Structures are given as C-alpha cells and as structure tokens.
Amino acid sequence: MMLSRAARPALRAAAIAAQPATFNVAPSAGYATLREIEGRLKSIRNIEKITKTMKIVASTKLTRATRAMESSRVYGNTSNEVFEKAETKPTESENKKSLLIVCSSDKGLCGGIHSGLSRFTRKLLSQQPNTELVILGEKCKAQLSRGSAKNIQLSFAGVGKDVPTFADAQAIADQVSLLPGKYDSVQILYNKFVNAQSYEPTIIDAHSEDAILQSSNISAFELDEEVVGNLREYALANSLFWALAEGHACEQSARRNAMDNASKNAGDMITKFQILFNRTRQAVITGELVEIITGAAASEE
C-alpha cells in the first residue's frame, strides 16, 4: 500500500517514539550521579576547611587555658592544704543533705567531655537520689534535665566562653551560698586535666560551716566562729575557680582532638568520593563512546 507524502513524516515519528530509549537514559543517569558526587565532594571539602580552622583556634586557646589552669591550681591546693591540716571531713547525719556542683560549659563539638560528667552524675544520683544539683553550663543541664530535673536547684549559662576568672567563680559561689537550707556535704564535679589526650571526672570536697567547725585540728588556725562563713565561701570560690579552669583546659584539648579526628575522617571521605567520581566519569565516557561507535556502525549498514 502506497502512503502519501503527508503521511510519511507522521509514521516515521510514531516509529521513533515506539523504540526503547536505551541509549538516552544511561547518560542522563550517569550525569546526574556525577553531579551528586561532585556536590557531596564540595560539601565535605568545606567541612574539612571548617574543622581544620577550629582545630587551629582550639590549639591557640589551649595554650592560654593551660596557663590559667596552672595558676588556678595554686588557689585550689591552698584551700585543700588548709582543710587537710585541719582534718576537716564531711559531716554525717541520718537525713544527710548533699549538694553537687557540676562544672560543664555551653559549647559542644568537643567529644564526650560533657556526657562523661552527666554519666558520673547519674551514677551518683542512683546511689544518693536526694542529692541536689547546681549545674554550670547548658550542656550538662540539657542532658540531666531529662531524668533528674527535680534535683536541679540552680543553673548558670554563659559558662566557658572565655578563660575563667576568680571573679566568675566568686559570683557563682555567692549565688550558691544563697540557696535555702544547710548542706552536710558540698562537692564539685569537674573534668581533671590529665594530659593533652585524656581527662577524667573528679570530685572536690567544698566543706560546710559545720564540717569546718567540727574539724579535729581547726584550733591550730585560731579561727573565730564569725569568720568561718567567710572562710567557707572563699574556699568554695577557690575550688570553683580551680574546677572551672581545669574544665576549660580539658574542653579546649578535647575540641582540638575532636576537630583533628573530624579533619582526618573528612580527608578519608574525600579520597573515597574522588575515586568514585573518577570511576563514574570513566563509565559515562565509555558509555558515550559505545553510543558513538554503535551509531556509526548502524549508519554504515
């Protein structure tokens, strides 16, 4: 049957549409995959730049934090020496009322330094459920508020922005001293700086007035009862300053280590994605060459 000239183009278009589009789908999928991998590579490279910069900043801050930590230890060791010579011990009673001051900070991206304090606090609360908490820093507050909100009596934000000073510790000690009720035991939980790679949760005893007055060797210092309250508050500020300075040094060290590990992981991911990108691009080029050769062979036939 003969077709008119007007009908031939329409028939040709219908035949082309009926053919499976095998050669056109593969390249488009390949190019989409290449764009996706290229975007992922760009994102990882940007993250690597950020983590390397944060590592440099943390290393610089660690130097200052270490110097502040060394000077703060003089304050803390002096208070401890006084109480050791006075043989001061926490008072014991049937309905013992305890206070735990947890020294964390508001900043993250420093590994598990804050979660370690929270775990230690939860373990202590499981043994002494009536212990009341004062939390310095938003990180531990957010973690402990989930299951121990009723124990939190006081919290402080804005901690850890810069190197701690004695004025900061004194302001916190003033607020702690205004808490209602008398505590038989006051303890400070902080991260002790072991070395640049490790730290451990540690407790300092900050004794109450009754504990100081009941010290077996307190008479050696010839203290009047009127100044015992001032001594207790000053010793609490000393210990807080020590704990905050050590915790700040631990935080900067942990952040530097965390950013170093993150930079290494980003470098490994960049290497893997670069290999994947090269292989995918080679596969796309090979597919295009196959199409060209197939098309040339078909036209010769």
Stockholm file with secondary structure:
# STOCKHOLM 1.0

chainA/1-301         MMLSRAARPALRAAAIAAQPATFNVAPSAGYATLREIEGRLKSIRNIEKITKTMKIVASTKLTRATRAMESSRVYGNTSNEVFEKAETKPTESENKKSLLIVCSSDKGLCGGIHSGLSRFTRKLLSQQPNTELVILGEKCKAQLSRGSAKNIQLSFAGVGKDVPTFADAQAIADQVSLLPGKYDSVQILYNKFVNAQSYEPTIIDAHSEDAILQSSNISAFELDEEVVGNLREYALANSLFWALAEGHACEQSARRNAMDNASKNAGDMITKFQILFNRTRQAVITGELVEIITGAAASEE
#=GR chainA/1-301 SS CCCCTTHHHHHHHHHHHHSCCHHHHHHHHHHHHHHHHHHHHHHHHHHHHHHHHHHHHHHHHHHHHHHHHHHHHHHHHHHHHHHHHHTCCCCCCTTCCEEEEEECCSCCCSTTHHHHHHHHHHHHHHHCTTCEEEEESHHHHHHHHHHHGGGEEEEECSTTSSCCCHHHHHHHHHHHHTSSSCCSEEEEEEEEEEETTEEEEEEEECCCHHHHHTCTTGGGGCCCGGGHHHHHHHHHHHHHHHHHHHHHHHHHHHHHHHHHHHHHHHHHHHHHHHHHHHHHHHHHHHHHHHHHHHHHHHHHC
#=GC SS_cons         CCCCTTHHHHHHHHHHHHSCCHHHHHHHHHHHHHHHHHHHHHHHHHHHHHHHHHHHHHHHHHHHHHHHHHHHHHHHHHHHHHHHHHTCCCCCCTTCCEEEEEECCSCCCSTTHHHHHHHHHHHHHHHCTTCEEEEESHHHHHHHHHHHGGGEEEEECSTTSSCCCHHHHHHHHHHHHTSSSCCSEEEEEEEEEEETTEEEEEEEECCCHHHHHTCTTGGGGCCCGGGHHHHHHHHHHHHHHHHHHHHHHHHHHHHHHHHHHHHHHHHHHHHHHHHHHHHHHHHHHHHHHHHHHHHHHHHHC
//
